[in-house]
């Protein structure tokens, strides 16, 4: 069965590169998001105490992840009963919906174009669609930084991690991971509103992303080396700066990216009107420019291809070793 999972993984990645997320097709993450929103509303109607919200958050995580895994497994089982080829194609499409390499690149490219054209208001609005921080007062450098940080972080969250789970558990496990990541993006904020309700979502996302984040760091180093970028400085930034990031995972791709393209990420951000400081990643060898978004997207594509090629090979080798 694992051999089929590897086919699903490669085909799903290729589908994402070729077509991305067609707007006319239903996207599973939309339904996952709606389910989370409804359960959150129900939880807040039932309880408002810290303990109650924390318990409700655990319940929401269990319900959403279990349902996502279960319904995908059921769909794949039904496809298997009909036709092996339908099973292959449907599984590949499901995996493609958990990956967002093309969509991430297109969003970053659109922001780069707007900044280059000097349309700051439109650029700030677009940046606001991909980050959770306030964007109304961002200058050009801050918009570039936010975009590069998001691209780097999502090489793990939206590419390597779903491919990793698709390799070891097929479309159902990839969808379960996507549910975990969506839960974190909707509930995992460290503010008064979500401190208790989002606790379980944030912790599970950290756990689920732990191994993929370190694999992401490795493919980013390889991508930097293959593309002639500064892989040595990427290693240095990873070793020095990654642990300073508030996330145990996001600091790895952000620091490696910063080192590879010679910029400094991190610094002051504003969330819901409240300023906060995030430790710096990398060194300010170059001023942040729209060109750095293009470099980050290049790294995104190369690292994604490397992950899509390497992860199935590693999984196949592990399978052979286990069989022997």
C-alpha positions as CSV (number, residue, x, y, z in Angstrom):
1,X,0.0,0.0,0.0
2,X,2.9,2.4,0.7
3,X,4.0,2.1,-2.9
4,X,0.6,3.6,-3.9
5,X,1.0,6.4,-1.3
6,X,4.3,7.4,-3.0
7,X,2.5,7.5,-6.4
8,X,-0.2,9.6,-4.8
9,X,2.4,12.0,-3.4
10,X,4.3,12.5,-6.6
11,X,1.1,12.9,-8.7
12,X,-0.5,15.2,-6.2
13,X,2.5,17.5,-6.2
14,X,2.6,17.6,-10.0
15,X,-1.1,18.4,-10.1
16,X,-0.6,21.3,-7.7
17,X,2.3,22.6,-9.8
18,X,0.2,22.4,-13.0
19,X,-3.2,23.7,-11.9
20,X,-2.9,24.9,-8.3
21,X,-6.4,25.2,-6.7
22,X,-9.0,25.8,-9.5
23,X,-11.6,28.2,-8.0
24,X,-14.5,26.3,-9.5
25,X,-13.6,23.0,-7.7
26,X,-14.6,22.5,-4.1
27,X,-11.6,22.6,-1.8
28,X,-11.6,20.4,1.3
29,X,-9.9,23.1,3.4
30,X,-12.9,25.3,2.9
31,X,-15.2,22.7,4.5
32,X,-12.7,22.1,7.3
33,X,-12.6,25.8,8.0
34,X,-16.4,26.0,8.1
35,X,-16.5,23.0,10.5
36,X,-14.0,24.7,12.8
37,X,-15.9,28.0,12.8
38,X,-19.2,26.2,13.7
39,X,-17.6,24.2,16.5
40,X,-15.9,27.3,17.9
41,X,-19.2,29.2,17.9
42,X,-20.9,26.2,19.7
43,X,-18.1,26.0,22.3
44,X,-18.3,29.7,23.1
45,X,-22.1,29.3,23.6
46,X,-21.5,26.5,26.1
47,X,-18.6,27.8,28.2
48,X,-16.4,30.9,28.8
49,X,-14.2,29.6,31.6
50,X,-10.5,29.0,30.9
51,X,-10.8,25.3,31.8
52,X,-14.0,24.9,29.8
53,X,-12.5,26.6,26.7
54,X,-9.4,24.5,27.0
55,X,-11.5,21.3,27.1
56,X,-13.6,22.5,24.2
57,X,-10.5,23.2,22.2
58,X,-9.3,19.6,22.7
59,X,-12.7,18.4,21.6
60,X,-12.7,20.5,18.5
61,X,-9.2,19.3,17.5
62,X,-10.2,15.6,18.1
63,X,-13.5,16.1,16.1
64,X,-12.0,17.9,13.1
65,X,-8.9,15.8,12.7
66,X,-10.8,12.5,13.2
67,X,-13.5,13.5,10.8
68,X,-11.0,14.7,8.2
69,X,-9.0,11.5,8.4
70,X,-12.1,9.3,8.5
71,X,-14.1,10.8,5.6
72,X,-11.0,10.8,3.4
73,X,-10.3,7.2,4.3
74,X,-14.0,6.3,3.5
75,X,-13.8,8.1,0.1
76,X,-10.6,6.3,-0.8
77,X,-12.0,3.0,0.2
78,X,-15.1,3.6,-2.0
79,X,-12.8,4.6,-4.9
80,X,-10.8,1.4,-4.4
81,X,-14.0,-0.7,-4.7
82,X,-14.9,0.9,-8.0
83,X,-11.5,1.0,-9.9
84,X,-7.8,1.0,-9.1
85,X,-7.3,3.9,-11.6
86,X,-10.0,6.0,-10.0
87,X,-8.3,5.3,-6.6
88,X,-5.0,6.5,-8.0
89,X,-6.4,9.7,-9.6
90,X,-8.7,10.6,-6.7
91,X,-5.9,10.1,-4.2
92,X,-3.6,12.2,-6.2
93,X,-6.2,15.0,-6.4
94,X,-6.8,14.8,-2.7
95,X,-3.1,15.1,-2.0
96,X,-2.9,18.1,-4.3
97,X,-5.5,19.9,-2.2
98,X,-3.2,19.6,0.8
99,X,-0.3,21.2,-1.0
100,X,-0.1,24.8,-2.0
101,X,3.2,25.5,-3.7
102,X,1.7,27.1,-6.7
103,X,-0.9,29.1,-4.8
104,X,1.8,30.4,-2.4
105,X,4.1,31.4,-5.3
106,X,1.3,33.2,-7.1
107,X,0.3,35.1,-4.0
108,X,3.8,36.2,-3.3
109,X,4.3,37.1,-7.0
110,X,1.3,39.3,-7.0
111,X,2.5,41.2,-3.9
112,X,5.9,41.6,-5.5
113,X,4.3,43.1,-8.6
114,X,2.2,45.6,-6.7
115,X,5.2,46.7,-4.6
116,X,7.3,47.1,-7.7
117,X,4.6,49.2,-9.3
118,X,4.4,51.4,-6.2
119,X,0.8,50.5,-5.4
120,X,1.3,50.3,-1.6
121,X,-2.3,50.2,-0.6
122,X,-3.2,47.3,-2.8
123,X,0.1,45.6,-1.8
124,X,-0.8,46.0,1.9
125,X,-4.2,44.5,1.3
126,X,-2.7,41.5,-0.4
127,X,-0.1,41.0,2.3
128,X,-3.0,41.1,4.8
129,X,-4.5,38.0,3.0
130,X,-1.4,35.9,3.8
131,X,-0.3,37.1,7.2
132,X,-2.1,37.6,10.5
133,X,-0.4,40.9,11.4
134,X,-1.7,44.4,10.8
135,X,-0.6,45.7,7.4
136,X,-2.2,49.2,7.2
137,X,1.0,51.1,8.1
138,X,3.6,48.8,6.6
139,X,6.3,50.3,4.5
140,X,7.9,48.6,1.4
141,X,10.6,46.8,3.4
142,X,8.0,45.5,6.0
143,X,5.8,44.2,3.2
144,X,8.7,42.4,1.6
145,X,9.8,40.9,4.9
146,X,6.3,39.7,5.8
147,X,6.0,38.0,2.3
148,X,9.4,36.4,2.5
149,X,8.6,35.1,6.0
150,X,5.3,33.7,4.9
151,X,6.9,32.0,1.9
152,X,9.6,30.5,4.1
153,X,7.3,29.2,6.8
154,X,4.8,27.7,4.3
155,X,7.5,25.8,2.5
156,X,7.1,23.6,5.5
157,X,3.4,24.0,6.4
158,X,2.0,24.0,2.8
159,X,4.4,21.8,1.0
160,X,6.9,19.6,2.8
161,X,4.7,18.6,5.7
162,X,1.7,17.5,3.7
163,X,4.0,15.6,1.3
164,X,5.7,13.9,4.2
165,X,2.4,12.7,5.7
166,X,1.2,11.7,2.2
167,X,4.2,9.5,1.8
168,X,3.8,7.7,5.1
169,X,0.0,7.6,5.4
170,X,-1.5,8.4,2.0
171,X,-4.2,11.0,1.2
172,X,-6.1,10.5,4.5
173,X,-3.1,11.3,6.7
174,X,-2.2,14.3,4.5
175,X,-5.7,15.6,4.9
176,X,-5.5,15.0,8.7
177,X,-2.3,17.1,8.7
178,X,-4.1,19.8,6.7
179,X,-6.8,19.8,9.3
180,X,-4.3,20.2,12.1
181,X,-2.6,23.2,10.2
182,X,-6.0,24.8,9.5
183,X,-7.0,24.5,13.2
184,X,-3.8,26.2,14.2
185,X,-4.3,29.0,11.6
186,X,-7.8,29.7,12.9
187,X,-7.5,29.0,16.6
188,X,-3.8,28.9,17.5
189,X,-3.3,32.6,18.3
190,X,-1.6,33.5,21.6
191,X,-4.0,36.3,22.6
192,X,-6.8,36.7,25.1
193,X,-9.5,35.4,22.7
194,X,-7.7,32.1,21.8
195,X,-5.3,31.5,24.6
196,X,-7.3,28.6,26.0
197,X,-9.5,27.6,23.1
198,X,-6.6,27.4,20.7
199,X,-4.1,25.7,23.1
200,X,-4.6,22.2,21.8
201,X,-4.6,23.3,18.2
202,X,-1.3,25.1,18.6
203,X,0.4,22.3,20.5
204,X,-0.7,19.6,18.0
205,X,0.5,21.8,15.1
206,X,3.9,22.1,16.7
207,X,4.1,18.4,17.2
208,X,2.9,17.5,13.7
209,X,5.3,19.9,12.1
210,X,8.4,18.9,14.1
211,X,10.0,16.4,11.8
212,X,8.8,18.1,8.5
213,X,10.3,21.4,9.6
214,X,13.7,19.9,10.0
215,X,13.4,18.2,6.6
216,X,12.4,21.6,5.2
217,X,15.6,23.1,6.6
218,X,17.6,20.4,4.9
219,X,16.0,20.8,1.5
220,X,16.4,24.6,1.7
221,X,20.1,24.1,2.3
222,X,20.2,21.8,-0.7
223,X,18.2,24.3,-2.8
224,X,20.6,27.1,-1.7
225,X,23.6,25.0,-2.8
226,X,22.1,24.0,-6.1
227,X,21.0,27.5,-7.0
228,X,24.4,29.1,-6.1
229,X,23.0,30.9,-3.1
230,X,24.7,31.2,0.3
231,X,24.2,27.8,1.8
232,X,26.9,28.3,4.4
233,X,25.3,31.4,5.8
234,X,22.0,29.6,5.7
235,X,23.5,26.9,8.0
236,X,24.9,29.6,10.2
237,X,21.6,31.4,10.5
238,X,19.7,28.1,11.2
239,X,22.1,27.2,14.0
240,X,22.2,30.7,15.6
241,X,18.7,32.0,15.1
242,X,16.1,29.3,14.6
243,X,15.7,28.5,18.4
244,X,14.9,32.2,19.1
245,X,11.7,32.0,17.0
246,X,8.6,31.6,19.2
247,X,7.6,28.6,17.1
248,X,9.8,25.4,17.5
249,X,9.3,24.8,13.7
250,X,8.9,28.1,11.8
251,X,12.3,29.4,12.8
252,X,14.1,26.8,10.8
253,X,12.8,27.6,7.3
254,X,12.8,31.4,8.1
255,X,16.4,31.4,9.3
256,X,17.6,29.2,6.5
257,X,15.9,31.4,3.9
258,X,17.2,34.6,5.5
259,X,20.8,33.3,5.4
260,X,20.5,32.0,1.9
261,X,19.2,35.2,0.3
262,X,21.2,37.6,2.5
263,X,18.4,39.4,4.4
264,X,17.3,39.8,8.0
265,X,13.8,38.6,8.9
266,X,12.0,39.2,12.1
267,X,11.6,42.4,14.0
268,X,8.7,44.5,15.1
269,X,5.1,43.4,14.1
270,X,1.7,44.7,15.0
271,X,-1.2,42.3,15.9
272,X,-4.6,43.8,16.5
273,X,-3.0,47.1,17.3
274,X,-0.5,45.7,19.7
275,X,3.2,45.8,18.8
276,X,5.4,42.9,19.5
277,X,9.0,42.0,18.7
278,X,10.2,38.8,17.1
279,X,13.8,37.9,17.2
280,X,15.9,38.5,14.1
281,X,16.6,35.7,11.7
282,X,19.7,36.2,9.5
283,X,21.9,39.2,8.9
284,X,21.0,42.5,7.1
285,X,23.5,42.1,4.3
286,X,21.1,43.6,1.8
287,X,18.1,45.9,2.2
288,X,14.8,44.2,1.7
289,X,13.6,44.7,-1.9
290,X,10.8,43.2,-4.1
291,X,13.6,41.1,-5.7
292,X,14.0,39.2,-2.5
293,X,10.4,37.9,-2.9
294,X,11.4,36.6,-6.3
295,X,14.4,34.8,-4.7
296,X,12.2,33.4,-2.0
297,X,9.8,32.0,-4.6
298,X,12.7,30.5,-6.5
299,X,13.8,28.8,-3.3
300,X,10.2,27.7,-2.7
301,X,9.9,25.9,-6.1
302,X,13.3,24.3,-5.9
303,X,12.9,23.1,-2.3
304,X,9.4,21.8,-3.1
305,X,10.7,19.8,-6.1
306,X,13.5,18.4,-4.0
307,X,11.1,17.4,-1.2
308,X,8.7,15.8,-3.7
309,X,11.6,13.7,-5.1
310,X,13.5,13.0,-1.9
311,X,10.7,12.1,0.5
312,X,9.2,9.2,-1.6
313,X,12.8,7.8,-2.1
314,X,13.4,8.0,1.6
315,X,10.1,6.4,2.3
316,X,10.7,3.7,-0.2
317,X,14.2,3.0,1.4
318,X,12.6,2.9,4.8
319,X,9.9,0.5,3.6
320,X,12.6,-1.9,2.1
321,X,14.6,-1.8,5.3
322,X,11.5,-2.6,7.4
323,X,10.6,-5.5,5.0
324,X,14.1,-7.0,5.4
